Amino acid sequence: MSIAMLMKNICSLDRFRMQKKQAVFPDVWKYLLKNETVDSWFVECSHSCSPPAKYEEIRQVEDSLGQEIPNSLKSLLLYSNGASLFSVPYFWLDSKEKYIHLRLFSSEEIITTQYKIYSHYRQMLGNDPDFQKSTKLNYITFCDAHDGNYLAMCIFPPDQGNIFVLDHELFYRPYTYNEYELVVPTLEIWLEQVSQSYGFDGLGVNGRAVF
């Protein structure tokens, strides 16, 4: 299924699946227990997609990386140059503020995020003998995973296309399969997983619908 069709499927969903854990928030837990039904673990949600990226904006991303980005990510940007998926109100607070479970980056945000995390990586590990020669990141970030973490995609073989959780506690070092949590092997599978789980799966095991 195409990236565009997968995104359309996600944006047609009007419910967001929450995590079944008491630790989420006491007030939320009490609310869910009091109102428990078959659908009580779901809350109403909305989605917002930006206009498609222009080809010159994608070229700017590639120029900043010094590397062509995977076709699947190009297709995502050409469908929506940034998106907010599964936005839900903090219904236990008297506030209009919303929690955005999956915030997909625009082309400009990709550039600024890459620069920020590369600077942090070199600052923290640039003098480490294991990383002194590693002056280029082998991934590209495309989604905010909260708390200083991101979802990223590998851009070089043999791991090209792999979607993984970029953990800030590892100082955003280049991807290796035994350090980071691999989520899925392709962006298409990731979008399908997000759709089928109503947003519950998408940020890895430790990021399941916690807000």
Residue frames as a rotation matrix with the C-alpha (Angstrom) as fourth column:
MET 1
0.579 0.815 0.000 0.00
0.815 -0.579 0.000 0.00
0.000 0.000 -1.000 0.00
SER 2
0.015 -0.595 0.803 1.30
0.531 -0.676 -0.511 3.47
0.848 0.434 0.306 -0.86
ILE 3
-0.810 -0.374 -0.452 2.46
0.583 -0.436 -0.685 6.03
0.059 -0.818 0.571 1.70
ALA 4
-0.814 0.537 0.219 -0.40
-0.469 -0.832 0.297 8.33
0.342 0.139 0.930 0.66
MET 5
0.064 0.883 -0.465 -3.04
-0.221 0.466 0.856 5.64
0.973 0.048 0.226 1.19
LEU 6
-0.173 -0.205 -0.963 -1.57
0.807 0.531 -0.258 4.65
0.564 -0.822 0.074 4.56
MET 7
-0.975 -0.188 -0.116 -1.63
0.221 -0.823 -0.523 8.28
0.003 -0.536 0.844 5.69
LYS 8
-0.490 0.867 0.089 -5.23
-0.593 -0.406 0.696 8.64
0.640 0.288 0.713 4.52
ASN 9
0.099 0.498 -0.861 -6.17
0.322 0.803 0.501 5.56
0.941 -0.327 -0.081 6.54
ILE 10
-0.571 -0.385 -0.725 -4.57
0.801 -0.069 -0.595 7.01
0.179 -0.921 0.347 9.68
CYS 11
-0.990 0.139 0.028 -6.23
-0.142 -0.979 -0.148 10.39
0.007 -0.151 0.989 9.22
SER 12
-0.268 0.945 -0.188 -9.63
-0.351 0.086 0.933 8.70
0.897 0.316 0.308 8.89
LEU 13
-0.278 0.119 -0.953 -9.36
0.742 0.657 -0.134 7.29
0.610 -0.744 -0.271 12.43
ASP 14
0.126 0.403 0.907 -11.31
-0.268 -0.866 0.422 9.20
0.955 -0.297 -0.001 15.07
ARG 15
0.972 0.175 0.155 -10.08
-0.198 0.263 0.944 7.26
0.125 -0.949 0.290 18.11
PHE 16
0.012 -0.999 0.052 -6.75
-0.646 -0.048 -0.762 6.97
0.764 -0.024 -0.645 19.87
ARG 17
0.661 0.218 -0.718 -5.90
0.234 0.850 0.472 3.92
0.713 -0.480 0.511 21.94
MET 18
0.400 -0.485 0.778 -4.47
-0.832 -0.548 0.086 4.58
0.384 -0.682 -0.622 25.40
GLN 19
-0.510 -0.686 -0.520 -2.16
-0.299 0.708 -0.640 2.40
0.807 -0.171 -0.565 27.41
LYS 20
0.609 0.754 -0.246 -3.79
-0.094 0.377 0.921 0.08
0.788 -0.538 0.301 29.95
LYS 21
-0.301 -0.757 -0.580 -1.55
0.667 0.268 -0.695 1.02
0.682 -0.596 0.424 32.86
GLN 22
0.639 0.549 -0.538 -2.43
0.764 -0.374 0.525 2.53
0.087 -0.747 -0.659 36.19
ALA 23
-0.101 -0.820 -0.563 0.80
0.786 -0.413 0.459 4.48
-0.609 -0.397 0.687 36.07
VAL 24
-0.159 0.031 0.987 -0.41
0.848 -0.507 0.153 6.74
0.505 0.862 0.054 33.24
PHE 25
-0.751 -0.003 0.660 -2.10
-0.307 -0.883 -0.354 9.26
0.584 -0.469 0.662 35.56
PRO 26
-0.913 0.393 -0.106 -4.25
0.301 0.475 -0.827 8.57
-0.275 -0.787 -0.552 38.65
ASP 27
-0.355 0.829 -0.432 -7.10
-0.454 -0.557 -0.696 10.81
-0.817 -0.051 0.574 37.47
VAL 28
-0.282 0.205 -0.937 -7.15
-0.933 0.171 0.318 9.16
0.226 0.964 0.143 34.05
TRP 29
-0.893 -0.121 -0.433 -7.11
-0.058 0.986 -0.156 5.70
0.446 -0.115 -0.887 35.63
LYS 30
-0.742 0.666 -0.079 -10.06
0.150 0.051 -0.987 6.54
-0.654 -0.744 -0.138 37.91
TYR 31
-0.195 0.666 -0.720 -11.95
-0.813 -0.520 -0.261 7.97
-0.548 0.535 0.643 34.96
LEU 32
-0.452 -0.044 -0.891 -11.38
-0.747 0.565 0.352 4.86
0.488 0.824 -0.288 32.85
LEU 33
-0.972 0.100 -0.215 -12.34
0.196 0.845 -0.497 2.47
0.132 -0.525 -0.841 35.64
LYS 34
-0.555 0.802 -0.220 -15.51
-0.100 -0.327 -0.940 4.41
-0.826 -0.499 0.262 36.38
ASN 35
0.259 0.656 -0.709 -16.49
-0.769 -0.305 -0.562 4.48
-0.585 0.691 0.425 32.72
GLU 36
-0.688 -0.689 0.227 -15.10
-0.433 0.642 0.633 1.11
-0.582 0.337 -0.740 31.67
THR 37
0.642 0.766 0.025 -16.63
-0.420 0.379 -0.824 -0.32
-0.641 0.519 0.566 28.52
VAL 38
0.609 -0.400 0.685 -15.35
0.685 0.701 -0.199 -2.18
-0.400 0.591 0.701 25.49
ASP 39
0.416 -0.394 0.819 -14.17
0.638 -0.515 -0.572 1.16
0.648 0.761 0.037 24.11
SER 40
0.977 0.094 -0.191 -13.06
0.206 -0.639 0.741 2.77
-0.052 -0.763 -0.644 27.36
TRP 41
0.181 -0.978 -0.104 -9.40
0.568 0.018 0.823 2.55
-0.803 -0.208 0.559 26.40
PHE 42
-0.339 -0.221 0.914 -10.05
0.915 -0.304 0.266 4.80
0.219 0.927 0.305 23.41
VAL 43
-0.061 0.326 -0.943 -10.39
0.406 -0.855 -0.322 8.58
-0.912 -0.403 -0.080 23.35
GLU 44
0.835 0.422 0.354 -11.53
0.500 -0.312 -0.808 10.84
-0.230 0.851 -0.471 20.54
CYS 45
-0.154 -0.953 -0.262 -8.70
0.482 -0.304 0.822 12.28
-0.862 0.000 0.506 18.49
SER 46
0.914 0.333 -0.231 -7.99
-0.031 -0.511 -0.859 14.48
-0.404 0.793 -0.457 15.51
HIS 47
0.068 -0.897 0.436 -5.25
0.830 0.294 0.474 14.77
-0.553 0.329 0.765 12.90
SER 48
0.799 0.114 -0.591 -3.69
-0.151 -0.913 -0.380 17.63
-0.582 0.393 -0.712 10.98
CYS 49
0.197 -0.723 0.662 -1.58
0.867 0.444 0.226 17.39
-0.458 0.530 0.714 7.83
SER 50
-0.022 -0.314 -0.949 0.41
-0.156 -0.937 0.313 20.22
-0.988 0.155 -0.028 6.28
PRO 51
0.818 0.270 -0.508 0.47
-0.509 -0.070 -0.858 20.86
-0.267 0.960 0.080 2.51
PRO 52
0.831 -0.509 0.224 2.86
0.553 0.800 -0.233 18.71
-0.061 0.318 0.946 0.47
ALA 53
0.171 -0.872 -0.458 6.54
0.158 -0.435 0.887 19.57
-0.973 -0.224 0.063 0.39
LYS 54
0.850 -0.032 -0.525 7.99
-0.503 -0.343 -0.793 21.08
-0.155 0.939 -0.308 -2.75
TYR 55
0.832 -0.552 -0.053 10.76
0.479 0.765 -0.431 19.21
0.278 0.333 0.901 -4.54
GLU 56
0.142 -0.819 0.556 13.20
-0.061 -0.568 -0.821 22.01
0.988 0.082 -0.131 -3.80
GLU 57
0.408 0.059 0.911 12.46
-0.886 -0.215 0.411 21.60
0.220 -0.975 -0.035 -0.06
ILE 58
0.967 -0.088 0.240 13.34
0.025 0.967 0.255 17.92
-0.254 -0.241 0.937 -0.28
ARG 59
0.528 -0.824 0.205 16.54
0.470 0.083 -0.879 18.81
0.707 0.560 0.432 -2.12
GLN 60
0.224 -0.418 0.880 17.42
-0.633 -0.749 -0.194 21.17
0.741 -0.514 -0.432 0.71
VAL 61
0.778 0.079 0.623 17.12
-0.558 0.542 0.628 18.25
-0.288 -0.836 0.466 3.16
GLU 62
0.871 -0.446 0.205 19.37
0.490 0.820 -0.296 16.12
-0.036 0.358 0.933 0.96
ASP 63
0.374 -0.755 0.539 21.88
0.103 -0.544 -0.833 18.92
0.921 0.367 -0.126 0.53
SER 64
0.393 -0.193 0.899 22.04
-0.849 -0.452 0.274 19.43
0.354 -0.871 -0.342 4.29
LEU 65
0.801 -0.065 0.595 22.65
-0.274 0.844 0.461 15.70
-0.532 -0.532 0.659 4.79
GLY 66
-0.197 -0.824 -0.530 24.98
-0.935 -0.003 0.353 15.34
-0.293 0.566 -0.771 1.84
GLN 67
-0.953 -0.036 0.301 22.98
-0.002 0.994 0.112 12.22
-0.303 0.106 -0.947 1.07
GLU 68
-0.525 0.820 -0.226 19.84
-0.472 -0.060 0.879 11.27
0.708 0.569 0.419 -0.83
ILE 69
-0.532 0.410 0.741 16.99
-0.739 0.202 -0.643 10.37
-0.413 -0.889 0.196 1.51
PRO 70
-0.844 0.220 0.489 14.99
0.294 0.953 0.079 7.12
-0.449 0.210 -0.868 1.14
ASN 71
-0.828 0.536 0.161 12.12
0.018 -0.263 0.965 7.20
0.560 0.802 0.208 -1.35
SER 72
-0.107 0.837 -0.537 9.57
0.851 0.356 0.386 6.30
0.514 -0.415 -0.751 1.32
LEU 73
-0.212 -0.024 -0.977 10.43
0.755 -0.638 -0.149 9.42
-0.620 -0.769 0.153 3.33
LYS 74
-0.987 -0.095 -0.128 10.26
-0.017 -0.735 0.678 11.51
-0.159 0.672 0.724 0.16
SER 75
-0.541 0.841 -0.009 6.78
0.371 0.248 0.895 10.13
0.755 0.480 -0.446 -0.47
LEU 76
-0.003 0.514 -0.858 5.74
1.000 -0.015 -0.013 11.02
-0.020 -0.858 -0.514 3.06
LEU 77
-0.535 -0.281 -0.796 6.98
0.370 -0.926 0.078 14.61
-0.759 -0.252 0.600 2.69
LEU 78
-0.983 0.180 -0.019 5.34
-0.086 -0.374 0.923 14.90
0.159 0.910 0.384 -0.73
TYR 79
-0.221 0.945 -0.241 2.04
0.707 0.325 0.628 13.85
0.671 -0.032 -0.740 0.85
SER 80
0.881 0.469 0.051 2.34
0.285 -0.615 0.735 16.06
0.376 -0.633 -0.676 3.93
ASN 81
-0.085 -0.950 0.302 5.24
0.219 -0.313 -0.924 18.31
0.972 -0.012 0.234 4.86
GLY 82
-0.950 -0.171 0.262 4.75
-0.232 -0.176 -0.957 17.69
0.210 -0.969 0.128 8.57
ALA 83
-0.052 0.968 -0.247 1.73
-0.142 0.238 0.961 16.30
0.989 0.085 0.125 10.41
SER 84
-0.690 -0.008 0.724 0.16
-0.724 -0.013 -0.690 16.01
0.015 -1.000 0.003 13.85
LEU 85
-0.260 0.552 -0.792 -1.37
-0.255 0.752 0.607 12.57
0.931 0.360 -0.055 14.31
PHE 86
0.103 0.443 -0.891 -3.58
0.723 0.582 0.373 11.44
0.683 -0.682 -0.260 17.20
SER 87
-0.800 -0.227 0.556 -4.09
-0.128 -0.840 -0.527 14.78
0.587 -0.492 0.643 18.90
VAL 88
0.058 0.809 -0.585 -6.18
0.700 0.385 0.601 14.42
0.711 -0.445 -0.544 22.04
PRO 89
0.296 0.084 0.951 -7.19
-0.417 -0.885 0.208 16.91
0.859 -0.459 -0.226 24.76
TYR 90
-0.860 -0.458 -0.225 -5.82
0.068 0.334 -0.940 16.63
0.505 -0.824 -0.256 28.25
PHE 91
-0.065 0.994 0.091 -9.37
0.002 -0.091 0.996 15.83
0.998 0.065 0.004 29.39
TRP 92
0.293 0.132 -0.947 -8.38
0.902 0.290 0.319 15.64
0.317 -0.948 -0.034 33.06
LEU 93
-0.649 -0.510 -0.564 -7.22
0.642 -0.765 -0.047 19.28
-0.408 -0.393 0.824 32.93
ASP 94
0.549 0.797 -0.252 -9.26
0.558 -0.574 -0.600 22.41
-0.622 0.189 -0.760 32.42
SER 95
-0.238 -0.750 -0.617 -7.23
-0.254 -0.565 0.785 23.34
-0.937 0.344 -0.055 29.38
LYS 96
0.818 0.479 -0.319 -7.52
-0.395 0.064 -0.916 23.56
-0.418 0.876 0.241 25.60
GLU 97
-0.140 -0.958 -0.251 -3.98
-0.955 0.063 0.291 22.25
-0.263 0.281 -0.923 25.24
LYS 98
0.876 0.444 -0.189 -3.66
-0.482 0.821 -0.306 19.02
0.020 0.359 0.933 23.31
TYR 99
0.029 -0.824 0.566 -1.28
-0.358 0.520 0.775 16.11
-0.933 -0.225 -0.280 23.45
ILE 100
0.575 0.054 -0.817 0.08
-0.815 0.123 -0.566 15.13
0.070 0.991 0.115 20.02
HIS 101
0.722 -0.260 0.641 1.12
-0.110 0.872 0.477 11.50
-0.683 -0.415 0.601 20.06
LEU 102
0.063 -0.697 0.714 2.91
0.859 0.402 0.316 11.47
-0.508 0.594 0.624 16.69
ARG 103
0.706 0.072 -0.705 4.33
-0.170 -0.949 -0.267 14.71
-0.688 0.308 -0.657 15.34
LEU 104
0.418 -0.520 0.745 5.89
0.864 0.482 -0.148 14.12
-0.282 0.705 0.651 11.95
PHE 105
-0.142 -0.605 -0.784 8.55
0.320 -0.777 0.542 16.63
-0.937 -0.175 0.304 11.00
SER 106
0.945 0.260 -0.199 8.46
-0.062 -0.454 -0.889 19.03
-0.321 0.852 -0.413 8.10
SER 107
0.602 -0.763 0.234 11.47
0.616 0.257 -0.745 19.25
0.508 0.593 0.625 5.81
GLU 108
0.217 -0.509 0.833 12.68
-0.356 -0.836 -0.417 22.31
0.909 -0.206 -0.363 7.70
GLU 109
0.659 0.085 0.747 12.28
-0.751 0.120 0.649 20.57
-0.034 -0.989 0.143 11.06
ILE 110
0.922 -0.385 0.046 14.24
0.388 0.917 -0.097 17.59
-0.005 0.108 0.994 9.78
ILE 111
0.300 -0.849 0.435 17.17
0.340 -0.331 -0.880 19.89
0.891 0.412 0.189 8.92
THR 112
0.144 -0.228 0.963 17.14
-0.705 -0.707 -0.062 21.73
0.695 -0.670 -0.262 12.26
THR 113
0.850 0.203 0.487 16.71
-0.501 0.597 0.626 18.53
-0.164 -0.776 0.609 14.27
GLN 114
0.792 -0.610 -0.038 19.55
0.525 0.712 -0.466 16.79
0.311 0.349 0.884 12.45
TYR 115
0.094 -0.776 0.624 21.82
-0.011 -0.628 -0.778 19.75
0.996 0.066 -0.067 13.12
LYS 116
0.361 0.126 0.924 20.86
-0.852 -0.358 0.382 19.84
0.379 -0.925 -0.022 16.80
ILE 117
0.937 0.039 0.348 21.37
-0.219 0.840 0.496 16.15
-0.273 -0.541 0.795 17.47
TYR 118
0.616 -0.786 0.052 24.59
0.534 0.368 -0.761 15.99
0.579 0.496 0.647 15.46
SER 119
0.073 -0.574 0.816 26.00
-0.400 -0.766 -0.503 18.89
0.914 -0.290 -0.286 17.48
HIS 120
0.561 0.203 0.802 25.01
-0.828 0.140 0.543 17.15
-0.002 -0.969 0.246 20.71
TYR 121
0.981 -0.192 0.028 26.51
0.194 0.977 -0.084 13.85
-0.012 0.088 0.996 19.55
ARG 122
0.334 -0.917 0.218 29.86
0.409 -0.068 -0.910 15.43
0.850 0.393 0.352 18.65
GLN 123
0.149 -0.238 0.960 29.92
-0.692 -0.719 -0.071 17.45
0.707 -0.653 -0.272 21.86
MET 124
0.648 0.234 0.725 29.34
-0.735 0.443 0.514 14.38
-0.201 -0.866 0.459 24.02
LEU 125
0.738 -0.277 0.616 31.28
0.187 0.960 0.207 11.71
-0.648 -0.037 0.761 22.10
GLY 126
0.937 -0.328 -0.121 33.59
-0.242 -0.356 -0.903 13.58
0.253 0.875 -0.413 19.74
ASN 127
0.086 -0.964 0.251 36.66
-0.963 -0.145 -0.228 12.81
0.256 -0.223 -0.941 21.86
ASP 128
0.455 0.136 0.880 35.72
-0.471 0.875 0.109 9.17
-0.756 -0.464 0.462 22.43
PRO 129
-0.591 -0.797 -0.127 38.17
-0.542 0.275 0.794 6.95
-0.598 0.538 -0.594 20.47
ASP 130
-0.531 0.450 0.718 35.26
0.541 0.832 -0.121 4.78
-0.652 0.324 -0.685 19.32
PHE 131
0.480 0.853 0.203 33.55
0.758 -0.287 -0.586 7.75
-0.442 0.435 -0.784 17.67
GLN 132
-0.050 -0.569 -0.821 36.32
0.021 -0.822 0.569 10.16
-0.999 0.011 0.053 16.64
LYS 133
-0.931 -0.364 0.001 36.22
-0.013 0.038 0.999 8.96
-0.364 0.931 -0.041 13.03
SER 134
-0.372 0.883 0.286 32.42
0.928 0.360 0.093 8.79
-0.021 0.300 -0.954 12.93
THR 135
-0.849 -0.076 -0.523 31.68
0.135 -0.988 -0.076 12.28
-0.511 -0.135 0.849 11.66
LYS 136
-0.686 0.658 -0.309 28.44
-0.613 -0.295 0.732 11.50
0.391 0.692 0.607 9.81
LEU 137
-0.350 0.657 0.668 25.12
-0.592 0.398 -0.701 10.24
-0.726 -0.641 0.250 11.12
ASN 138
-0.994 -0.045 -0.099 23.72
-0.104 0.659 0.745 7.17
0.032 0.751 -0.660 9.37
TYR 139
-0.361 0.930 -0.067 20.07
0.923 0.345 -0.171 8.03
-0.136 -0.124 -0.983 10.00
ILE 140
-0.808 0.234 0.541 17.51
-0.031 -0.933 0.358 10.78
0.588 0.273 0.761 9.51
THR 141
-0.804 0.550 -0.226 14.94
0.315 0.071 -0.947 11.81
-0.505 -0.832 -0.230 12.12
PHE 142
-0.785 0.567 0.250 11.31
0.107 -0.273 0.956 12.20
0.611 0.777 0.153 11.04
CYS 143
0.312 0.949 -0.053 9.11
0.152 0.005 0.988 12.08
0.938 -0.317 -0.143 14.18
ASP 144
-0.339 -0.323 0.883 9.18
-0.773 -0.439 -0.458 13.41
0.536 -0.838 -0.101 17.72
ALA 145
-0.043 0.273 -0.961 9.13
0.258 0.932 0.253 10.52
0.965 -0.237 -0.111 20.21
HIS 146
0.808 0.471 0.355 8.89
-0.121 -0.457 0.881 12.77
0.577 -0.755 -0.312 23.30
ASP 147
0.920 -0.391 0.014 11.31
0.006 0.051 0.999 13.41
-0.391 -0.919 0.050 26.17
GLY 148
0.231 -0.889 -0.396 14.22
-0.767 -0.416 0.488 14.22
-0.598 0.191 -0.778 23.86
ASN 149
-0.451 -0.315 0.835 13.82
0.162 0.891 0.424 11.02
-0.878 0.327 -0.351 21.83
TYR 150
-0.114 0.367 -0.923 12.99
-0.895 -0.442 -0.065 10.67
-0.431 0.819 0.379 18.14
LEU 151
0.591 0.176 0.787 11.98
0.248 0.889 -0.385 8.14
-0.768 0.423 0.482 15.55
ALA 152
0.007 -0.686 -0.728 14.65
-0.759 -0.478 0.443 7.85
-0.651 0.549 -0.524 12.91
MET 153
0.952 0.265 0.154 15.25
-0.076 0.692 -0.718 5.99
-0.297 0.672 0.679 9.65
CYS 154
0.040 -0.969 0.244 18.54
0.241 0.246 0.939 4.43
-0.970 0.022 0.243 8.59
ILE 155
0.727 0.237 -0.644 19.79
-0.455 -0.536 -0.711 5.88
-0.514 0.810 -0.282 5.32
PHE 156
-0.152 -0.830 -0.537 22.69
-0.987 0.155 0.041 3.58
0.049 0.536 -0.842 4.45
PRO 157
0.649 0.260 -0.715 22.78
-0.323 0.945 0.050 -0.14
0.689 0.199 0.697 3.52
PRO 158
-0.831 0.444 -0.335 22.48
0.174 0.780 0.601 -2.76
0.528 0.442 -0.725 4.87
ASP 159
-0.622 0.589 -0.516 20.07
0.691 0.103 -0.715 -1.19
-0.368 -0.802 -0.471 7.38
GLN 160
-0.981 0.195 -0.009 18.53
-0.176 -0.868 0.464 1.37
0.083 0.457 0.886 5.01
GLY 161
-0.302 0.952 -0.054 14.87
-0.272 -0.031 0.962 1.97
0.914 0.306 0.268 5.79
ASN 162
-0.320 0.155 -0.935 14.93
0.781 0.601 -0.168 0.56
0.536 -0.784 -0.313 9.33
ILE 163
0.229 0.459 0.859 12.80
-0.252 -0.824 0.507 2.59
0.940 -0.333 -0.073 11.74
PHE 164
-0.126 -0.351 -0.928 14.18
0.788 0.532 -0.308 2.81
0.602 -0.770 0.210 15.26
VAL 165
0.907 0.402 -0.128 13.88
0.378 -0.640 0.669 4.83
0.187 -0.655 -0.732 18.48
LEU 166
-0.002 -0.914 0.407 16.70
0.342 -0.383 -0.858 7.36
0.940 0.137 0.313 18.70
ASP 167
0.669 0.273 -0.691 17.35
0.701 0.077 0.709 7.44
0.247 -0.959 -0.140 22.45
HIS 168
0.689 -0.390 0.611 18.83
-0.303 -0.921 -0.245 10.65
0.658 -0.017 -0.752 23.87
GLU 169
0.802 -0.383 0.458 20.53
-0.413 0.196 0.889 8.63
-0.431 -0.903 -0.001 26.61
LEU 170
0.446 -0.670 0.593 22.82
0.733 0.654 0.187 7.21
-0.513 0.351 0.783 23.91
PHE 171
-0.092 -0.507 -0.857 23.76
0.049 -0.862 0.505 10.76
-0.995 0.005 0.104 22.85
TYR 172
0.740 0.534 -0.409 22.26
-0.363 -0.196 -0.911 10.26
-0.567 0.823 0.049 19.37
ARG 173
-0.362 -0.927 0.101 25.23
-0.468 0.274 0.840 8.16
-0.806 0.257 -0.533 18.27
PRO 174
-0.432 0.176 -0.885 25.05
-0.875 0.155 0.458 6.48
0.218 0.972 0.087 14.83
TYR 175
0.556 0.812 0.176 22.69
-0.830 0.553 0.072 3.52
-0.039 -0.186 0.982 14.53
THR 176
-0.752 -0.540 -0.377 23.80
-0.548 0.831 -0.097 0.02
0.366 0.134 -0.921 15.43
TYR 177
-0.047 0.877 -0.478 21.21
-0.313 0.442 0.841 -2.75
0.949 0.189 0.253 15.68
ASN 178
-0.038 -0.004 -0.999 22.27
0.705 0.709 -0.030 -3.93
0.708 -0.706 -0.024 19.14
GLU 179
-0.900 -0.318 -0.297 22.03
0.435 -0.614 -0.659 -0.50
0.027 -0.722 0.691 20.85
TYR 180
-0.746 0.661 -0.085 18.80
-0.658 -0.750 -0.064 1.06
-0.106 0.008 0.994 19.66
GLU 181
-0.344 0.735 0.584 15.28
0.073 0.641 -0.764 -0.37
-0.936 -0.220 -0.274 19.73
LEU 182
-0.994 0.064 -0.094 14.31
-0.094 0.001 0.996 -1.39
0.064 0.998 0.005 16.21
VAL 183
-0.347 0.937 0.044 10.61
-0.572 -0.174 -0.802 -0.70
-0.743 -0.304 0.596 15.68
VAL 184
0.679 0.522 0.516 9.97
0.140 0.598 -0.789 -1.98
-0.720 0.608 0.333 12.13
PRO 185
-0.191 -0.868 0.459 12.03
0.667 0.228 0.709 -2.49
-0.720 0.442 0.535 8.94
THR 186
-0.660 -0.032 0.750 10.20
0.677 -0.458 0.576 0.01
0.325 0.889 0.323 6.70
LEU 187
-0.937 0.343 -0.073 8.20
-0.293 -0.879 -0.376 3.24
-0.193 -0.331 0.924 6.87
GLU 188
-0.366 0.838 -0.404 5.26
-0.589 0.127 0.798 1.55
0.720 0.530 0.447 5.14
ILE 189
-0.194 0.255 -0.947 5.08
0.530 0.840 0.118 -1.14
0.825 -0.479 -0.298 7.84
TRP 190
-0.889 -0.174 -0.423 5.36
0.455 -0.438 -0.776 1.54
-0.050 -0.882 0.469 10.52
LEU 191
-0.768 0.640 -0.039 2.42
-0.636 -0.753 0.169 3.51
0.079 0.155 0.985 9.12
GLU 192
-0.130 0.723 -0.679 0.34
-0.285 0.629 0.724 0.35
0.950 0.287 0.125 8.78
GLN 193
-0.441 -0.120 -0.889 1.17
0.718 0.548 -0.430 -0.63
0.539 -0.828 -0.155 12.37
VAL 194
-0.986 0.091 -0.140 0.20
0.005 -0.821 -0.571 2.84
-0.167 -0.564 0.809 13.60
SER 195
-0.500 0.843 -0.199 -3.10
-0.745 -0.302 0.595 2.62
0.441 0.446 0.779 11.74
GLN 196
-0.071 0.489 -0.870 -4.03
0.016 0.872 0.489 -0.87
0.997 0.021 -0.070 12.88
SER 197
-0.432 -0.178 -0.884 -3.21
0.833 0.296 -0.467 -0.11
0.345 -0.939 0.021 16.53
TYR 198
0.654 0.693 0.303 -5.03
0.567 -0.715 0.410 3.26
0.501 -0.097 -0.860 16.57
GLY 199
0.493 -0.550 0.674 -1.77
-0.409 -0.830 -0.378 4.97
0.767 -0.089 -0.635 17.44
PHE 200
0.944 -0.076 0.320 -0.89
-0.278 0.336 0.900 2.60
-0.176 -0.939 0.296 20.28
ASP 201
0.362 -0.855 0.372 2.13
0.678 0.515 0.524 1.19
-0.639 0.063 0.766 18.47
GLY 202
0.820 -0.112 0.561 4.54
0.420 -0.548 -0.723 3.50
0.388 0.829 -0.403 16.75
LEU 203
0.536 -0.641 0.549 6.98
-0.676 -0.716 -0.174 4.87
0.505 -0.278 -0.817 19.32
GLY 204
-0.467 -0.742 -0.480 8.41
-0.303 0.645 -0.702 1.55
0.831 -0.183 -0.526 20.42
VAL 205
-0.102 0.416 -0.903 7.63
0.658 0.710 0.253 -0.53
0.747 -0.568 -0.346 23.49
ASN 206
-0.504 -0.195 -0.841 8.43
0.841 -0.331 -0.428 2.26
-0.195 -0.923 0.331 25.95
GLY 207
-0.964 0.107 -0.245 6.44
-0.144 -0.979 0.142 4.90
-0.225 0.172 0.959 24.08
ARG 208
-0.684 0.728 0.041 3.05
0.568 0.496 0.657 3.27
0.457 0.473 -0.753 23.85
ALA 209
0.057 0.886 0.461 0.42
0.339 -0.452 0.825 5.95
0.939 0.109 -0.326 24.24
VAL 210
0.015 -0.104 -0.994 1.82
0.997 -0.078 0.023 7.42
-0.080 -0.991 0.103 27.45
PHE 211
-0.361 -0.134 0.923 0.95
0.345 -0.939 -0.001 11.07
0.866 0.318 0.385 28.04
